[in-house]
């Protein structure tokens, strides 16, 4: 027994180390990111931004603790009303996203390939569309079948309607994850903590933004809390929940393979309890169901002409090799290294050899540095990179700019501060386990998260969205941390009854002074000093394929588009050129009431990037336009190749559906120029009203803390005991 408690303590100590490192990286991130961080007028330096982040983190921690203590002081009927209010707030969040960001479309990568193939399968004349993406990455076949099944049940003709259906399904899955997580918290702590869990959820903004991206990470986000709930019901004596648990775990592993990390975590948990019989039954039933389901998916896919191809399929070692690359992430060079080999044996050999080579060549210091980079990418970034996958949109509103687009710096700062607060509570939860040394649900969650940490930091490739899969167990663990912290504060209050109110009030006064100082210090930079902001009407900045749009003496290129807002700049991408020809870009409205022309040579463009053309008068929004590039003069041997988004290795996709590319009037289906249309808007980052509204919200949080912690004697009656 003593050995088991010692083992739990060692494990909890390791978890505390991970949690501490993540918290340090998250809170001091601006210092390490350096030039990679774009904060504009929000701060004067990386150090200044770090101090702001730390201040916000402290305010948010005290606000969340105050909300929990306030719930503990409320009457039960009031708690029920607050639960209804918080559920309504979450519903408003989701409705807001569905309406305001309805123009968000799948990105060019991953989820975009799944969408295009599912859409093609709906069309009888497109069943021969490219399937090479699913031959390379057959792990995405189950997701394709789900998406196709969804479209088959709701066969909308409009692409926008299908994408709305995607968003609706992802939000439904997210709500299921919230529901089962809240039930788990209620089973462990009671009603009040389950309502507080809704407060935690309401501050995790990236969760809601990710519901606009249909992929295995977002679709399987509900599986860990659902499985934990089923396991807890099984341990209460409901045996049929055990079978359902095994079947759902197997189904989840088919869709999102890395969910298999749940199984060894549970086995270790059972071994600590010496429940060998359950380990054997759990393993056999789950792995047997997994094998059957995988074979069923393969057969179903082959019936839809989606056959596997070992010549191009990536072996498992490919992702391990990616995990040892410069930043531990996907890169084209490593993709080509594996893809160019003809057989599975050759692919496995080249990746295995490269893994051995990198391990041999990297010093201990280089490996540790790489592990820190991967840890930062997956666990220290509070945004989880949601904006990477929402960049393809047909509407560029001001709200889009400040929440997803180029002006998102303040929103990311708020997200990061809440993430630091959550990591602080995670650390408190780990310290609780280190002290208790008991086998409970908190320990199971720790084992699960610990395996997740080890896997993505030391073994697999690292992407920020990988934190999504086990994010809800992370939040459930935070409830243990909040409970333990509140118990500790109550003990301190009992020991220093006379000094406690004075201490809490002084802390509140100090925070108010610091906040007002930061507010005054940054007022001018944020609300008065103007900076250039880009208001995009069109942002088709993707290029793909070997084909280019050639402009020559006998050939002109035009691109039609619809601008939803006014613009005065156009950007074009150049691939290559020859000669000293003179060209002109002509932009006119389809109605013929607006038009302007600019002359240029190849020296006015930069190869491999977008080059800008500014016009004298802005063009009005809510209109259709034609952009034409032609040669003037008589330079027979000269030409200019403009970059386009065409067909690369995978399927041909019309990434910009608001217009089309034409060469000498002939439309090139599914292809578009690489171009932008935007307005250079010189203005402060925030208006004075918005700035003071944000500061006022922070002041209200501090006032809530000062009020709740002034005399918390009434709270102790409802404070839940430690679950242990």
N, C-alpha and C positions, 0 to 999 in steps of 0.2 A: 504493500500500500504506500509506504514511504517512497519507494522507487518510482511509483506511478506519479505521485504528487511532485516529485523532483523533476520528472520528465515533462510534466505539464508546465512547471515553472520555467524550465529551460526553453521550452517552445514559446511560451508567452513572452519571455525575455527577448527572443529573436524577433517576435512580432512587434514588440515595443521598439526595437531598433529600426525595423522597416518603417513603422509609423512615424518615428521621430525624423528619419531621413526625408520621408515624403513631405512632412510638415515644414521642415527646414527649406527644402527645395521649392516648395510652393510659395512660402512667405518671402523668401529671398530671391525668387526667380528673376525679377528685373535686373538684379546685379549680375547674374550669370549670362543672361540672354544678350546683353550688350547691344550691338548693332542689329541683331535680329528682331529687336523689339521696336515697334513703331508706335510711340505714344503722343506724337505731335505736341500740341499745346497743353496737354493734360498734366504734364509735369516738366520741370526744368532739367532733370537728369534721371538716370536710372536709380540713383540713391534716393532722390526725392520721391520717385514713384514707389519705391520700397517702403518708405515711411508712411505714405498715404495708404498703401495696402495693409500695413500692420495696424494702422489706426482703424481702418474699416473692419478688419478682422476682429479686433477687440470689441468694437461696437456690435458687430453681428453676433459674436459669442454671448455677450451680455444680453442682447435682445432675445436670443433663442432660450437662454436660461430663464429670462423673465417671463417669456410666454409659457414655458413649462410650469414655472412656479405659480403663475396666474391661473392656469388651468387647474392646478392642484387646490387652489383656494376657491374655485367657482362651485356653485351648486350643481348637482347632476343635471338638472333640466337646462341650465345655462351651457353646460358642456355639450349636450346634445345639439343645442342651437348653434354653438360654435362649430361643431362638426359639419352640420348642414351648410353653414356659411363658407367653410373652407373647401368643401366639395364643390360648392357653387363657384368659388374663385378659380379652382382648377378647371371647371367646365368653361368658364369665361376665357381662361388662358387658351384652351384648345380651340374654342370657337373663334377667338381673335386670330390665331395662327391660320386656321382654315380659310378665313376670309381675306385677311391682309396679305398673306403669302400664298395665295392660290396660284400665282404664276410660277412658283418654284417647280422645276422639272428635274428628273433624274440626272446625275452628273454623267460625264463621259465614261467614267470608270465603273467597275463592279456593278452596282445597282442599275446603271444605265444599260449595260449589256443584257441584264436579266429582263429589264422592261422591254427592250427592242425585240428580243426573241419571243417573249410572251405575246407581244402585239402582233408579230409576224405569224405566229401559230394560229391566231384568230382568223387570218386571211388565207383562204384556201389556195390562192395563187402565190403565196409567199412561203410555203412549207419547205422550200429549197434554200431558204436564207442561210447565211453562214452559221455554222455551229461550232466553229473552231474554239471559241472562247470556252465552251462547256467541255470540249475535249481536253483543253489544257487544264481547266479547273472544274473537274466533274463534281467537286464538293458543292457547287452551286446548282446542280440539277434539281435537288429537292425544292429549293427556293423557286426555281423556274416553274416546276409543276404546281406549286401552291399559287403562284401568281397567275399562271394560265388558267387554273381551275377557278380562281376568283373572277377573272375576266370572262370565262365561259358561263359562269352563273349570272353575271351582270354584264351582258354583251353590249356595252355602250359603244356607239360609233365614234364619239368624240374622244380625242386623246386627253383633253382637259378633264373630261368626266372620269376616265380611267385613272388618271393621276389623283383626282379627288378621292376616288375609291381607295387607292393606295394609302393616302394620308389618313382616311377614316379608319382603315383596318389597323394601321400602326398606332393610332390613338386609342383604339379599343384594346389592343394588346397592352399598351401602357397603363390604361385604367385597370386592367386585370392585375397587372403587377402591383399597382398601388393598393388595390383591394385586398389581395392575399397578404401583402406585406403588413397592412394595417391590422388584419386578422391575427397575424403572428404576434405583432406587438401587443395586441389586446389580450391574447392568450397568456403572454408572459408577464405583462405589467398592468393590464387593466385598461379601462376606457380612456382615462385622461391621457395616458402616454400614447394611445393609438390616435387621439385627436392631435396631440403634439406632432406625431409622425406626419400628419397632413401639412403642418407648418413647415417641417423639413422639406417635404416634397415641393411645396410651393416656392421654395427658394432655390431649387435645382433647375434652373432655366434650361440648360442644355438637353435635359431629358425630353422636354416638350418640343424643342426645335428638331431633335432627332426623329420625332414622329413624322416629319416631312420627308424622311429618307427611308425608302422601303429596301431593307436588306436583312440578312440573317441576324446581324447584331441587334437590330431594332425589333425584329419579329420574335426573337427568343428572349427578349429582356424580361418577359414575365415568367420564364421557366424556373429559374432558381427560387424565387419566393413561392411559387406554386409547389415545387418539390419539397421545400422546407416545411410548408404547411401540411402537405400530405404525410411527411415523415413524422411530424409532431402528432398528427391524428393517429397514425399507426402505433406510435409509442404509448398512446393513451388506451390502446387495446382494440382499435378498429382494424382488424386484420386485412379486410378487403382493400384498405387504403395502401397497404404494402404492395399488392399486385399492381394497383393503379400507378403507384410511384415508379415501379420498375418499367412499366410500359411507357409512361410519359418521359422518363429519363432516356430510354432508348429512342423514342421518337424525336426528342430534342437533340440528341447526339447525331441523328441522321441529318437534321436541318443545319445545326451548328455544331460541328465536330468537337470544338474545344470545350463544350459542355461536359465532356467525358471527365474533366477535372473534378466534377462533383463526386464521381464514384470512388476514386482513391481517398478523397477527404472523408467520405462516409465510412469507408472500410477502416481507416485509421481510428476514427471516432468509436467504432464498434469494437475494435481490438483493444482499445484502452479500457473498455468495459468487459472484456473477455467474453464477447458474444460471438463465438466462432461459428455457430450454426447459422445465425443471421447473415454473417459475412458470406458463407458458402451459398446460401439460398439467394441472397441479393445479387451476387456476382453471376451465378448461373442464369437466373431468370433475366437479368438486365442484358447480359451479353448475348444470350439466346434470342431475345426479342430484337436486339440491335441487328444481329445477323439476318434474321428473317426480314426485317423492315428494309435493310439496305438492299437485299436481293430483290425485294418487291419494287423498290424505286428504280433499280437498274432495268428490270423487265418492263416497267411502265414507260420509262424513258426510251427504251429501244422500240417499243410499240409506236412511239411518236417520232421515230427516225433520229433519235438522239443517242447514237452509239458511242461507246468509249473508243479511244484511240491511244494505245500505249506509245505510239511514236511521238506524240506531242504532250501527253499527260505529265504534269509535274510530280516528281516523287516527294515524299515527306521531307527528305533531307534538303530539298530546295529551300524550305522556309527556315530551317536551322542555319543554312548558309547565309540567308538574308539577315538573320539575327546577328551574324558576325561581320556584317558589312560596316561601312564607315559610321553610319548612324543607326545601324540595326534595323533598317527598314527596306521596303521594296526599292529596287533600282533597276534601270533598264539593262545595264551591263550584266548583272547577275542573271536577269531573265534570259538574255541572249545566250549566256554561257550554258544554261540548262536546255533551253529550247532547241538549240542547234544540234544537239545530239539525237541520233536516230532511234535508239532503243532505250527501254527502261533501265537495262543494265548499264549502258553508257552514261545515262543521266545520273543514276545513283553513284556511279564511280566518279564522275567529274565533280559532283557536289560533295561527296565524301572526301575526295582528295583536297578540294578547296577548303573544306572545314578544317582538316588536319593542318593544312598549310597556314591558315590564318591563326589557328591556336598556337602553332609553333613560332610564327613570326611576331605575334603580338606579345609584348612584355606584360608583366603583371599590372603595371601601372596603366598600360593602354587598355587592357581588359576591364579594369576597374572603372576607367573613364568611360568606356563604352557602356558598361552596365548602368552607370549614373545617367548617361544620356537616354538610354532606353527607359529607365525608371521615371525620368522627368517627362518623357513623351507620353507615357501611358498613365501615370498616377499623379504627377504633380500639376498637370495642365487641367484646370477645372472646367474649361470649355469642352474638352474631349474632341476638339477640332470640328465642331458641328458645322462651322461656316465653310469648311473645305467641300462639303457635300451639298451645299445649298447655293452655290455660286451661279448655277445655270437657271436663270429666271427670265420670264418674258416681261415682267414689270419691275421697274427700279424706283420704288417710292422712297420718300424721305425716311420712313420707318425702316425700310429695308436697309438703307445706307447706315443707319445708326445701330441696328441690331445684328445685321449680317455682313453688310458691305464695308466700304473703306473707312467709315466713321465709327466703327464698333469699339473703339479703345475703352471708353468709359463703361460700356456694358460688360466687356471682358474683365475689367477691373472689379466690378461688382461680383461677377461670377466667381472670380478667383478668390475674393475675400470670403465668400460663403464656402468655397471649397476648403480654404484654410481652416475655417471654423469647424467644418465636418471632420477634417483630419485631426483637429485637436480633440474632438469628442471620441474619435476612433482610438487615439492614443490613451485617453482616459479609460476606455473600455478594455484595452489591452493591459493596462496597469491594474485594473480590477481583477482580471483573470490571473495575473501574476501573483496578486496577493491572496486570492481565494483558493487557487489550485484545485478547482472542482470541475467535474465533467458535467456540462450543461449545454444548452443551445448556443450560448455565447462561444463556447469552445469549438463547437461544430462550425460556426460561422468563421471563426479565426482560422481553423485548419483549411477551410475552403478558400478563404482569401489568401492565406499564406501560400498555398499551392499555386494560386493564380499569380502571385508576385514572382515566385521562383520561375514559373514557366515562361512568362513574358520577358523577364529581365535576363535570365541566364540561358534560355533555350531558344525560344521562338523569335520571329520578327516582331517589331514593336510599332504599333499604330495607336494614336490616342483613342480611337473608337473602341478598342479592345477592352477598355475599362467598363464599357456599358454592360456587358454580360453579367457581371457580378456586382453591379452598382447597388442594387437593392439590398443584398446581404450586407454591404458596406453601410447603408443607411440604417438598417435594423440594428447593426452593432453599435451605431452611434447612440441609439436609445439606451443601451447599457451604459455607455459613457456618460450621458446626461444624468441618468439615474444615480450613478456612483458619485458624480461631481456634486449633485444636489445633496446627497447624503453627507458628503464631506463638508460642504458649506454649512449644513445644519448642525453638524458636530462642532464646527468652529464657532457657530453662533451661540451654542449652549455654553462653550468654554469662556467666551468673551461677550456675554450678554449685553453689558453696558457699553462696550466699545463698538459693537457691530453696526448699529445705525449710523454712528459717526463715520466709520470706515467706508460704508457703502455710499454715503452722501459725498464724502470727500473724493471718492473714485469718480462719481458722476460729475462733480464740479471740475475735476481735472480733465475729464474727457471733453466736457463742454468747452473749456478753455483751449484745449488742443485743437478741437474741431473748428472753433471760431478763428484761431490763428491760421490754420491751413486754408480756411475759406477766404480770409482777407488776403493771404499771401498769394493765392492763385486766382483771385477774382479777375484781375486785369488780363492775365494770360489767356484765361478760358473764355471770358465774356466780352473783352474789348479788343484784343489784338486779332486782327484778321489773318486768315490763312486760306490758301487755295484748296477748295474741295471740288471733287469731280462728281457731277450729277449725270449719271449715265442714262441715256435713252436706249442705247444698244451697247452690249458688251460681249460681242462674239470674239473672244480673244484666243480661241483654240485653233490650232493648225494640225493637220494630220494627212498622211499619205505622201506619195511621191509626185502626184500630179500638181501642176501649178496653173494659174490663170495667166496666160501670156498676152501682153499688150504689145502690138507691133503695128507697122504701117498698114497692114491689111486686116488687123483684128483688134477689136475693142472689147472691153470687159465691163459689165454693169451688174449692180447688185440692188435689188429692191428691198425695202424694209419699211416697217411702221415704227414711228417715233411716238412714244406715249408722253414725252415731255420735250420742251424746247432744248435746242443744242446749238453750239457755235463752233464745235471742233469735230473733225473726222480723223481717225487713225487707220492706217493701212500697214500691212506687213509685206515686206519684200523678201523673196527667196534668193534671187540672183538677177543680174542684168548684163547687157552687152552693148557696147557702143556709147555714143554721146547723144542719144536721142532726147528730144524735148517732149514732155507729156503734159496733159492737162486732166484735172479731175473736175467733173461737172456734177453739181448736185442740184436737183430740181424736184419740186413736188409733183405728184401725179396729176394734180389738178391744174398745174401750169402757172399758178399765181406766185410762185417763189422759185428763184434759181440764182446760183452763183458759180463762178469758175475760178480755178487756181491753176497756174502753170508751175511745172517743177521739172527737175532732172533727177537722175539716179543719185546724185550727190546730196539731194535733200532727204533721201531715205537711208535708214540704217538696216543693213542686212541682219536677218534673224530676229528682229524686234519690231514693235509697232512704232511708226513715225506719224507725227501729228500735222494736220492742216487746219489752220484757223481761218474763219470766215469773218468778213466785216460785220455782217448783220446776223443775229441769231435766227435760226429757223424755228417756226412755231411747232408745238407738240400736237398730238392727236391727229397726225396726218401721215399719209403714205408718201415715200420718196423714192427716187431712183438715183443711185450713185454710179457715174460712168467714168471710166479711165480710158483715155485714148492717146494716140501719138499724133503730134502735129509736126509739120515739116516733111522732109523727104529723105530720112535716114534709113535706107533700105536694110542695112545689116543690123540695126539696133533693135533691141527688144527689152521688155521689162516683165519679169515673172512675179506675180503677186501670190502671196501665200493663201491657201484655202483650207477649209476643213473638208477633206474628202474621205476616201476609204483607206484605212491602214490595215493592220493585220486582221482585225476583227470585222464585224458587220459595218455596212454603210449606214450611217445615221444622219438624219437631218437635224443637226444640233440647234439651228436657229429656224424656227418654223414661221417667223413673221415675214419672210421674203425668200428670194431665190437668186441664184447666180446665173448669169447669161453671158454667153460668148457670141458676139455678132448677132445678138437677138435670140440665139438658141439656148433654151433653158437646160442647165445641167442638174438633173434631179438629185435631191438630197445633198447638194454641195453649196457652200457659202464662202464668201470671202472672209478672211480674218480681218475684222474691222471693228471699230468703236465709233459711236456718236455720243458726244457728251458736251456738257456746259461747264466751263470753268467758273465756279462760284466763289468769290472772295468774301469771306464772312468769318465771324468768330465761331469757335467750336460749339458753344452753347449760348442761348439767349440768357439775359439776366434772370428772367422769370424761371426758366428751366433750372438754372444753376441754384437759385435760392430754394426752389421747390425740393430739389434733391437734398440740399443741406438741411432743410426743415424736417424731412423724413428721418434723417440721421439723428437730429435733435430729439424728435419724438421717441425714438428708440432708447436714447439715453434717459429721457424723462421717465419712460416706462420702467426702466431698470431702477432708477432712484426711488420711484413710488412703490414698486413691488417689494424691494429689499429694505424698505424703511423699517417695517415691523412685521416680519414674516411669521409671527407666532401662529396665526390662524391657518397658515399653509400646512403645518406639520400634521394636522389631522388627516389630510388626504394624501400626504406624500407616500407613494408606494414603497414598500420595503424592497430590499435587494432580492432579485429572483432566487439567488442561491440560498 
